Amino acid sequence: MPSFPAFFRNILLSWIVFSPSRFGLSSTLKKSFSSFMGIVNYAGMGTLSWKSMISYHIQNERLEEARRLFDEITSPDVYLYTMMIARYSRSQRLDDALELFCKMPVRDVASWNSMMKGCLDCGNLVIARKLFDEIPERNVISWTTILNGFLQFGKIEMAEVLFHKMPWRDTAAWNSMIFGYCSNGRIEDALKLFEEMPSRNVISWTTMIGGLDQYGMSGEALSLFQEMQDSGLIIPTASTYSSALTACANIPALDQGVQLHAHLVKLGYVFDAFISTSLITFYANCKQIENSHKIFQENLHMNVVMWTALITGYGLNSKYEEALVVFNDMIKVGIVPNQSTFTSTLYSCSGLEALDRGKMIHAQAVKLGLDFDVFVGNSLVVMYSKCGNIDDAVVLFNKMSKRNIVSWNSIIVGCAQHGYAIQALKFFDQMVHEEIHPDEITYIGLLTACSHSRMLDKAMHFFEKLNQDKSIVVKLEHYACMVDVFGRCGKLEEAEEFIRNMPVKANSMVWLALLSACRVHANLEVAKRAAQYVFDLEPHNSAAYILLSNLCASASRWNDVSQIRGMMKQKGIVKNPGCSWVTMKGSRHEFLCGDRSHPLSEKIYQKMDFLGGKLKELGYVPDRSFALHDVEDEQKEVILSYHSERLAIGFGLVTTVEGSTIRVMKNLRVCGDCHSAIKLIAKIIGREIIVRDSSRFHHFRNGNCSCGDYW
């Protein structure tokens, strides 16, 4: 080969190999040049070209080609070995990385550290620890790497011991230990270590601020952020500001967040993707979703995180329709949704009880292979359950390959709300068998299941287990569930006694559970006492007035009804009218009692009149006690015939195909007369009717209801 300066030779050959298209070279010729480069190296080409070539292949995900070149080198140096080992580790090829490591003729501390980190990246703490023990000479990076490994695998106690054994600790080691404490819920230990730090950097402050906020100490997080700013020694980064904004969102601290926003505008940080996302979340949590949308529109970084933040914000503000519009816009512009996006979008589908739209979102998750992601799977179970399709929720749950406590709680609570009590208890047994420890929500689901199925003994058993579990704090919600169980079983005096013996003071929710049971069992005496407790705690609680008024009306005590309504008028308490609705093709169709405003009212009333005749043929007699007005009996029957849930069913009958399920949602408890009538309607039309009232789901099939006439 002609002799010419190595510098120009290397540039020329690298240029040809890296840019074959400039010379019309095929991939085959490119490989030939690679082989030629080996000959040139033999003739004296510098190592720099080899490093460049191997680095080029590694950057372009051509690991096999990089290894082929590596093997052609007569004596690779430590740098090349370390480069290949690191890339094998990042590709989860630990065996190949270890093979090269063992072949290294000389290993410096950097190569030991790289191999140790590679083991940790591949999920092998055992080999990483063995390597650490064998390092001839450790530096601070060696100690910090294995420290991070212990923390990564949740070995907080081992990390703690190692930290105190370290011969020297740099700021990175202190930061790792603080992060580990925060990640494992040991926030007090993290604070103590933070205060002991000899030198803090911005990572130290940001980690501590984020840790405090994560564990519900958002006020303390903001105080620490202010302390950092007042010191004037540390310049906050975008991550620091983002953590502070998140803390403002969680309190929420609107004024402080707005001031921080103004400061970020001056610094020019508002177009940073993390900052913009945090601002969107902050304003959404502060119920200023319009500002969230404004920030979103002004931002240039339209990434999936930002879109998801806006979708989540709309959902948190009960603007479910807007959330779904944003999701559709996101798809149109080509942004690929992630797990969080689907979780937030399905939350809005649940809020709208929009089963059809939920199914469409489910289909999109399937296309992206995310339908069995544990978080998406949980959201799908909740969506199908809340939209009245518990059967599909159960099927989805059973197909999930990975489940967490949220998965089990979702299916147990869903089955409980649909009256599938036996199924809920079976899922709980399966959960225990798989060694998943129940939490407070699990017990609420179990007690609800017992309440809806008259299982008093089972409920008392679960409540006893709950009290014995020292890892769970028994809350007022649990006591309210037990009162509901006693009440639904007709044990009103026992329920009242249970409340009086509670170790904590009962709130209005607990007394309302008793009052609701009194309404079911027509016990006016206990109802008056329960209602008075609610009035004392919350003088403007409309539910207590309504329940007591309805109970008096059922007993034809019209003077008492008039008196209660007078009190409501005097205090400005307005009764929410009974309303039922059907969601169909993205539109919600609402009905009030006797409503004739719907465009299909004429057809709906014709259908209801037809069904009225059929009901009488089957021996149906209206229960006038559920007509809560002081009018003639004939008028009471008319009122009952056109209750909102019956009109919603009529709409379903005239707008859906034969054989399909009709799903109706109602804001109040379905009345006893309508319950009896709907059972017969389901038998007449030969279709399933699902009605969700304020208490539970009712599945009406062939003259029966899933609640067993007990709700």
Solvent accessible surface area in square Angstrom, and as a share of the most:
residue,aa,sasa,rsa
1,M,127,0.56
2,P,110,0.69
3,S,114,0.74
4,F,74,0.31
5,P,84,0.53
6,A,44,0.34
7,F,134,0.56
8,F,127,0.53
9,R,25,0.09
10,N,25,0.13
11,I,91,0.46
12,L,79,0.39
13,L,11,0.05
14,S,17,0.11
15,W,119,0.42
16,I,20,0.10
17,V,1,0.00
18,F,61,0.25
19,S,26,0.17
20,P,26,0.17
21,S,97,0.63
22,R,166,0.61
23,F,92,0.38
24,G,67,0.64
25,L,36,0.18
26,S,58,0.38
27,S,83,0.53
28,T,96,0.56
29,L,85,0.42
30,K,27,0.11
31,K,117,0.49
32,S,59,0.38
33,F,49,0.20
34,S,2,0.01
35,S,56,0.36
36,F,71,0.29
37,M,1,0.00
38,G,18,0.17
39,I,112,0.57
40,V,0,0.00
41,N,31,0.16
42,Y,191,0.73
43,A,73,0.57
44,G,53,0.50
45,M,8,0.03
46,G,34,0.33
47,T,62,0.36
48,L,135,0.67
49,S,6,0.04
50,W,3,0.01
51,K,53,0.22
52,S,43,0.27
53,M,1,0.00
54,I,0,0.00
55,S,31,0.20
56,Y,49,0.19
57,H,5,0.02
58,I,13,0.07
59,Q,136,0.61
60,N,69,0.35
61,E,125,0.56
62,R,102,0.37
63,L,19,0.10
64,E,112,0.50
65,E,31,0.14
66,A,0,0.00
67,R,36,0.13
68,R,86,0.31
69,L,0,0.00
70,F,8,0.03
71,D,88,0.46
72,E,66,0.30
73,I,18,0.09
74,T,120,0.70
75,S,92,0.59
76,P,22,0.14
77,D,54,0.28
78,V,41,0.24
79,Y,123,0.47
80,L,0,0.00
81,Y,19,0.07
82,T,28,0.16
83,M,33,0.15
84,M,0,0.00
85,I,0,0.00
86,A,27,0.21
87,R,25,0.09
88,Y,3,0.01
89,S,3,0.02
90,R,145,0.53
91,S,39,0.25
92,Q,113,0.50
93,R,81,0.30
94,L,24,0.12
95,D,117,0.61
96,D,38,0.20
97,A,0,0.00
98,L,36,0.18
99,E,66,0.30
100,L,1,0.01
101,F,7,0.03
102,C,92,0.55
103,K,117,0.49
104,M,10,0.04
105,P,108,0.68
106,V,99,0.57
107,R,87,0.32
108,D,64,0.33
109,V,49,0.28
110,A,56,0.43
111,S,0,0.00
112,W,20,0.07
113,N,11,0.06
114,S,25,0.16
115,M,0,0.00
116,M,0,0.00
117,K,112,0.47
118,G,2,0.02
119,C,0,0.00
120,L,7,0.04
121,D,62,0.32
122,C,29,0.18
123,G,45,0.43
124,N,45,0.23
125,L,24,0.12
126,V,120,0.69
127,I,49,0.25
128,A,0,0.00
129,R,88,0.32
130,K,118,0.50
131,L,13,0.07
132,F,6,0.03
133,D,79,0.41
134,E,83,0.37
135,I,11,0.05
136,P,103,0.65
137,E,140,0.63
138,R,80,0.29
139,N,43,0.22
140,V,27,0.16
141,I,100,0.51
142,S,0,0.00
143,W,25,0.09
144,T,14,0.08
145,T,18,0.10
146,I,0,0.00
147,L,0,0.00
148,N,64,0.33
149,G,0,0.00
150,F,3,0.01
151,L,22,0.11
152,Q,107,0.48
153,F,75,0.31
154,G,41,0.39
155,K,87,0.37
156,I,12,0.06
157,E,109,0.49
158,M,82,0.37
159,A,0,0.00
160,E,40,0.18
161,V,84,0.48
162,L,12,0.06
163,F,2,0.01
164,H,116,0.52
165,K,137,0.58
166,M,11,0.05
167,P,79,0.50
168,W,121,0.42
169,R,82,0.30
170,D,57,0.29
171,T,36,0.21
172,A,50,0.39
173,A,0,0.00
174,W,23,0.08
175,N,11,0.06
176,S,16,0.10
177,M,1,0.00
178,I,0,0.00
179,F,123,0.51
180,G,1,0.01
181,Y,10,0.04
182,C,5,0.03
183,S,58,0.37
184,N,60,0.31
185,G,33,0.32
186,R,72,0.26
187,I,18,0.09
188,E,116,0.52
189,D,48,0.25
190,A,0,0.00
191,L,39,0.19
192,K,127,0.54
193,L,12,0.06
194,F,4,0.02
195,E,119,0.53
196,E,94,0.42
197,M,13,0.06
198,P,108,0.68
199,S,65,0.42
200,R,70,0.26
201,N,52,0.27
202,V,32,0.18
203,I,101,0.51
204,S,0,0.00
205,W,13,0.05
206,T,22,0.13
207,T,24,0.14
208,M,0,0.00
209,I,0,0.00
210,G,26,0.25
211,G,3,0.03
212,L,3,0.01
213,D,13,0.07
214,Q,123,0.55
215,Y,87,0.33
216,G,69,0.66
217,M,44,0.20
218,S,10,0.06
219,G,36,0.35
220,E,86,0.39
221,A,0,0.00
222,L,8,0.04
223,S,71,0.46
224,L,18,0.09
225,F,7,0.03
226,Q,84,0.37
227,E,92,0.41
228,M,0,0.00
229,Q,58,0.26
230,D,105,0.55
231,S,49,0.32
232,G,63,0.61
233,L,153,0.76
234,I,33,0.17
235,I,148,0.75
236,P,17,0.10
237,T,54,0.32
238,A,22,0.17
239,S,64,0.41
240,T,0,0.00
241,Y,6,0.02
242,S,20,0.13
243,S,23,0.15
244,A,0,0.00
245,L,0,0.00
246,T,51,0.30
247,A,0,0.00
248,C,0,0.00
249,A,3,0.03
250,N,81,0.41
251,I,81,0.41
252,P,73,0.46
253,A,20,0.15
254,L,61,0.30
255,D,109,0.56
256,Q,67,0.30
257,G,0,0.00
258,V,66,0.38
259,Q,128,0.57
260,L,15,0.07
261,H,37,0.17
262,A,53,0.41
263,H,68,0.31
264,L,0,0.00
265,V,82,0.47
266,K,170,0.72
267,L,89,0.44
268,G,52,0.50
269,Y,69,0.26
270,V,24,0.14
271,F,101,0.42
272,D,44,0.23
273,A,24,0.19
274,F,141,0.59
275,I,0,0.00
276,S,0,0.00
277,T,21,0.12
278,S,12,0.07
279,L,1,0.00
280,I,0,0.00
281,T,50,0.29
282,F,0,0.00
283,Y,10,0.04
284,A,0,0.00
285,N,41,0.21
286,C,16,0.10
287,K,135,0.57
288,Q,55,0.24
289,I,5,0.03
290,E,119,0.53
291,N,52,0.27
292,S,0,0.00
293,H,59,0.26
294,K,118,0.50
295,I,15,0.08
296,F,15,0.06
297,Q,119,0.53
298,E,96,0.43
299,N,7,0.04
300,L,149,0.74
301,H,83,0.37
302,M,67,0.30
303,N,55,0.28
304,V,37,0.21
305,V,79,0.45
306,M,0,0.00
307,W,19,0.07
308,T,12,0.07
309,A,11,0.09
310,L,1,0.00
311,I,0,0.00
312,T,49,0.29
313,G,2,0.02
314,Y,21,0.08
315,G,2,0.02
316,L,85,0.42
317,N,26,0.14
318,S,75,0.48
319,K,72,0.30
320,Y,44,0.17
321,E,71,0.32
322,E,71,0.32
323,A,0,0.00
324,L,6,0.03
325,V,75,0.43
326,V,12,0.07
327,F,0,0.00
328,N,68,0.35
329,D,56,0.29
330,M,0,0.00
331,I,63,0.32
332,K,163,0.69
333,V,96,0.55
334,G,55,0.53
335,I,40,0.20
336,V,97,0.56
337,P,7,0.04
338,N,46,0.24
339,Q,68,0.30
340,S,62,0.40
341,T,0,0.00
342,F,0,0.00
343,T,48,0.28
344,S,15,0.10
345,T,0,0.00
346,L,1,0.00
347,Y,110,0.42
348,S,0,0.00
349,C,0,0.00
350,S,10,0.07
351,G,27,0.26
352,L,30,0.15
353,E,22,0.10
354,A,2,0.02
355,L,17,0.08
356,D,73,0.38
357,R,40,0.15
358,G,0,0.00
359,K,90,0.38
360,M,128,0.57
361,I,10,0.05
362,H,32,0.14
363,A,50,0.39
364,Q,50,0.22
365,A,0,0.00
366,V,76,0.44
367,K,168,0.71
368,L,79,0.39
369,G,58,0.56
370,L,31,0.15
371,D,15,0.08
372,F,88,0.37
373,D,33,0.17
374,V,26,0.15
375,F,117,0.49
376,V,0,0.00
377,G,1,0.01
378,N,8,0.04
379,S,15,0.10
380,L,0,0.00
381,V,0,0.00
382,V,47,0.27
383,M,0,0.00
384,Y,10,0.04
385,S,8,0.05
386,K,105,0.45
387,C,1,0.01
388,G,0,0.00
389,N,18,0.09
390,I,1,0.01
391,D,75,0.39
392,D,53,0.28
393,A,0,0.00
394,V,20,0.11
395,V,75,0.43
396,L,14,0.07
397,F,0,0.00
398,N,82,0.42
399,K,124,0.52
400,M,8,0.04
401,S,100,0.64
402,K,148,0.63
403,R,58,0.21
404,N,46,0.23
405,I,48,0.24
406,V,79,0.45
407,S,0,0.00
408,W,1,0.00
409,N,9,0.04
410,S,15,0.10
411,I,0,0.00
412,I,0,0.00
413,V,46,0.27
414,G,4,0.04
415,C,0,0.00
416,A,0,0.00
417,Q,59,0.26
418,H,0,0.00
419,G,14,0.13
420,Y,52,0.20
421,A,4,0.03
422,I,107,0.54
423,Q,60,0.26
424,A,0,0.00
425,L,18,0.09
426,K,125,0.53
427,F,10,0.04
428,F,8,0.03
429,D,92,0.48
430,Q,66,0.30
431,M,0,0.00
432,V,74,0.43
433,H,153,0.68
434,E,79,0.36
435,E,159,0.71
436,I,47,0.24
437,H,114,0.51
438,P,14,0.09
439,D,44,0.23
440,E,54,0.24
441,I,86,0.44
442,T,0,0.00
443,Y,4,0.01
444,I,48,0.24
445,G,0,0.00
446,L,0,0.00
447,L,0,0.00
448,T,21,0.12
449,A,1,0.00
450,C,0,0.00
451,S,2,0.01
452,H,8,0.04
453,S,40,0.26
454,R,147,0.54
455,M,36,0.16
456,L,33,0.16
457,D,116,0.60
458,K,93,0.39
459,A,0,0.00
460,M,96,0.43
461,H,91,0.41
462,F,9,0.04
463,F,25,0.10
464,E,100,0.45
465,K,70,0.30
466,L,0,0.00
467,N,67,0.34
468,Q,116,0.52
469,D,24,0.12
470,K,182,0.77
471,S,86,0.56
472,I,19,0.10
473,V,110,0.63
474,V,34,0.19
475,K,84,0.36
476,L,48,0.24
477,E,72,0.32
478,H,0,0.00
479,Y,13,0.05
480,A,10,0.07
481,C,21,0.13
482,M,3,0.01
483,V,0,0.00
484,D,27,0.14
485,V,0,0.00
486,F,20,0.08
487,G,0,0.00
488,R,28,0.10
489,C,31,0.19
490,G,35,0.33
491,K,84,0.36
492,L,6,0.03
493,E,104,0.46
494,E,81,0.36
495,A,0,0.00
496,E,11,0.05
497,E,95,0.42
498,F,41,0.17
499,I,7,0.04
500,R,118,0.43
501,N,105,0.54
502,M,19,0.09
503,P,110,0.69
504,V,73,0.42
505,K,165,0.70
506,A,10,0.08
507,N,49,0.25
508,S,10,0.07
509,M,73,0.33
510,V,0,0.00
511,W,11,0.04
512,L,33,0.16
513,A,16,0.12
514,L,1,0.00
515,L,1,0.00
516,S,35,0.23
517,A,3,0.02
518,C,0,0.00
519,R,37,0.13
520,V,60,0.35
521,H,70,0.31
522,A,75,0.58
523,N,39,0.20
524,L,25,0.13
525,E,120,0.54
526,V,4,0.02
527,A,0,0.00
528,K,88,0.37
529,R,89,0.32
530,A,0,0.00
531,A,0,0.00
532,Q,95,0.42
533,Y,79,0.30
534,V,0,0.00
535,F,27,0.11
536,D,100,0.52
537,L,65,0.32
538,E,75,0.34
539,P,63,0.40
540,H,119,0.53
541,N,23,0.12
542,S,38,0.25
543,A,45,0.35
544,A,0,0.00
545,Y,1,0.00
546,I,26,0.13
547,L,37,0.18
548,L,16,0.08
549,S,6,0.04
550,N,26,0.13
551,L,4,0.02
552,C,1,0.00
553,A,5,0.04
554,S,33,0.21
555,A,58,0.45
556,S,68,0.44
557,R,107,0.39
558,W,56,0.20
559,N,134,0.69
560,D,32,0.17
561,V,3,0.02
562,S,72,0.47
563,Q,121,0.54
564,I,13,0.07
565,R,110,0.40
566,G,38,0.37
567,M,66,0.29
568,M,13,0.06
569,K,173,0.73
570,Q,158,0.70
571,K,78,0.33
572,G,58,0.56
573,I,17,0.09
574,V,120,0.69
575,K,91,0.39
576,N,102,0.52
577,P,80,0.50
578,G,19,0.18
579,C,18,0.10
580,S,0,0.00
581,W,18,0.06
582,V,8,0.04
583,T,35,0.20
584,M,34,0.15
585,K,179,0.76
586,G,27,0.26
587,S,57,0.37
588,R,107,0.39
589,H,46,0.21
590,E,87,0.39
591,F,2,0.01
592,L,77,0.38
593,C,66,0.39
594,G,37,0.36
595,D,26,0.13
596,R,157,0.57
597,S,95,0.61
598,H,26,0.12
599,P,125,0.79
600,L,55,0.27
601,S,12,0.08
602,E,128,0.57
603,K,119,0.50
604,I,2,0.01
605,Y,13,0.05
606,Q,108,0.48
607,K,64,0.27
608,M,12,0.05
609,D,85,0.44
610,F,112,0.47
611,L,1,0.00
612,G,26,0.25
613,G,36,0.34
614,K,71,0.30
615,L,6,0.03
616,K,139,0.59
617,E,131,0.59
618,L,88,0.44
619,G,54,0.52
620,Y,28,0.11
621,V,113,0.65
622,P,23,0.14
623,D,64,0.33
624,R,92,0.33
625,S,49,0.31
626,F,44,0.18
627,A,3,0.02
628,L,34,0.17
629,H,88,0.39
630,D,100,0.52
631,V,50,0.29
632,E,135,0.60
633,D,75,0.39
634,E,139,0.62
635,Q,95,0.42
636,K,25,0.11
637,E,45,0.20
638,V,79,0.45
639,I,34,0.17
640,L,1,0.00
641,S,43,0.27
642,Y,38,0.14
643,H,28,0.13
644,S,3,0.02
645,E,1,0.00
646,R,7,0.02
647,L,1,0.00
648,A,0,0.00
649,I,0,0.00
650,G,0,0.00
651,F,3,0.01
652,G,1,0.01
653,L,19,0.10
654,V,47,0.27
655,T,49,0.28
656,T,41,0.24
657,V,113,0.65
658,E,152,0.68
659,G,59,0.57
660,S,35,0.23
661,T,43,0.25
662,I,3,0.02
663,R,60,0.22
664,V,0,0.00
665,M,8,0.03
666,K,14,0.06
667,N,52,0.27
668,L,63,0.31
669,R,69,0.25
670,V,0,0.00
671,C,20,0.12
672,G,12,0.12
673,D,2,0.01
674,C,0,0.00
675,H,4,0.02
676,S,50,0.32
677,A,0,0.00
678,I,0,0.00
679,K,37,0.16
680,L,42,0.21
681,I,1,0.00
682,A,0,0.00
683,K,105,0.45
684,I,49,0.25
685,I,39,0.20
686,G,62,0.60
687,R,12,0.04
688,E,39,0.18
689,I,0,0.00
690,I,4,0.02
691,V,0,0.00
692,R,54,0.20
693,D,4,0.02
694,S,78,0.50
695,S,23,0.15
696,R,2,0.01
697,F,9,0.04
698,H,0,0.00
699,H,5,0.02
700,F,0,0.00
701,R,101,0.37
702,N,110,0.57
703,G,18,0.18
704,N,97,0.50
705,C,13,0.08
706,S,40,0.26
707,C,9,0.05
708,G,59,0.57
709,D,80,0.41
710,Y,21,0.08
711,W,28,0.10
